[in-house]
Every structure is written in C-alpha cells, then in structure tokens.
Amino acid sequence: MLKRKKPRQKGKFSFTRYFQKFQPGDSVAVVKELSFEFAYSNRLQGKTGKIIDKRGSAYQIEMKDLNKTKRYLIRPIHLKKIENVGGNVK
C-alpha cells in the first residue's frame, strides 16, 4: 500500500493523469495519488470497477465490495485505466 512518496517526488503529480478522460463502461483501478486528498478509506486502493458516468470533475465508479455493488465518486487523478484482456485461448 502506498504510504509516502520519495523525497524528490513529494508534491509532484502527473498532468496527464490529472486530465485523463474516461468513457462509460471503461474498466479502471483505484491508485491513490498521495499529493491530493483521497476522501475514501485506504481499502479502495487497488480495487477495480467500471465507469458509470461523469459528475463535474469526478467519475462515478461502480465496484463490488464483498457481495454488494457500491458506487463512488472519484477524481481522475486517482484512477488508472485497465485494458480488458479477454478472448479464447487456443
């Protein structure tokens, strides 16, 4: 789990990750950016879900927590797109 940044990286963040765009249906993983406030529990770190829609500057994400489906509003700097690798292996 991420707890701190290296000394030379403190306070820095990626503009590319800050301004990234997602479409409804995209799969994303929650990867906390330590330079910005993360309003949720550390339990969300590494969890995956699907984008439902965009609300303001945040995205609504639906993910499973145990057997319940939950929705969270998370800013794009804390998200990482996942490429779905699927298909039949022959």
C-alpha positions as a printed Julia matrix, in Angstrom:
90×3 Matrix{Float64}:
   0.0     0.0     0.0
   1.18    3.48   -0.77
   2.11    5.43    2.34
   4.62    8.04    1.25
   6.49    9.38   -1.73
  10.21    9.56   -2.2
  11.63   12.92   -1.05
  12.22   14.29   -4.56
   8.72   13.36   -5.69
   6.77   14.99   -2.84
   4.14   17.44   -4.05
   4.58   16.49   -7.71
   1.89   14.92   -9.84
   1.31   13.99  -13.47
  -0.77   16.42  -15.56
  -1.56   13.53  -17.9
  -3.23   11.58  -15.08
  -4.94   14.73  -13.75
  -6.64   15.49  -17.09
  -7.27   11.94  -18.35
 -10.68   11.15  -19.81
 -12.78    8.02  -19.5
 -15.87    6.73  -21.28
 -18.8     4.97  -19.59
 -18.04    1.25  -19.46
 -14.25    1.65  -19.12
 -12.58   -0.55  -16.5
 -10.44    1.34  -14.01
  -8.36    0.62  -10.92
  -8.11    2.94   -7.92
  -4.49    4.08   -7.47
  -4.19    6.78   -4.81
  -2.18    9.88   -5.7
  -0.62   10.95   -2.41
  -0.27   14.62   -3.44
  -4.08   15.0    -3.45
  -6.67   14.35   -0.8
  -8.36   10.97   -1.14
 -11.75   11.14    0.6
 -12.22    7.39    0.97
 -10.78    4.58    3.04
  -7.44    3.0     2.18
  -9.4    -0.2     1.46
 -10.2     1.14   -2.03
  -6.51    1.13   -3.05
  -6.12   -1.4    -5.86
  -9.83   -2.17   -6.3
 -11.26   -2.27   -9.8
 -14.6    -1.16  -11.19
 -16.43    0.29  -14.16
 -17.11    3.92  -15.05
 -20.83    4.72  -14.9
 -20.82    8.44  -15.75
 -19.09   11.75  -15.11
 -20.23   14.21  -12.45
 -18.44   17.52  -12.5
 -14.72   16.79  -12.45
 -15.17   13.33  -10.89
 -16.26    9.98  -12.27
 -18.88    7.71  -10.77
 -17.46    4.21  -10.42
 -19.35    1.04   -9.65
 -17.42   -1.72   -7.88
 -18.14   -4.83   -5.86
 -17.38   -4.79   -2.13
 -17.87   -8.32   -0.84
 -21.28   -9.19   -2.36
 -22.64   -5.65   -2.61
 -22.37   -3.28   -5.54
 -21.26    0.18   -4.43
 -20.8     3.48   -6.27
 -18.09    6.03   -5.55
 -17.25    9.48   -6.93
 -13.5     9.62   -7.53
 -11.38   12.23   -9.3
  -9.44   11.01  -12.36
  -6.0    11.52  -10.79
  -6.76    8.55   -8.51
  -7.79    6.28  -11.41
  -5.85    4.11  -13.85
  -7.4     2.62  -16.96
  -7.29   -1.17  -17.29
  -7.15   -2.83  -20.67
  -9.52   -5.78  -20.7
  -7.61   -8.83  -21.86
 -10.14  -11.37  -22.93
 -10.8   -13.98  -25.55
 -10.41  -17.66  -26.01
  -7.01  -19.19  -25.54
  -6.39  -22.0   -28.02
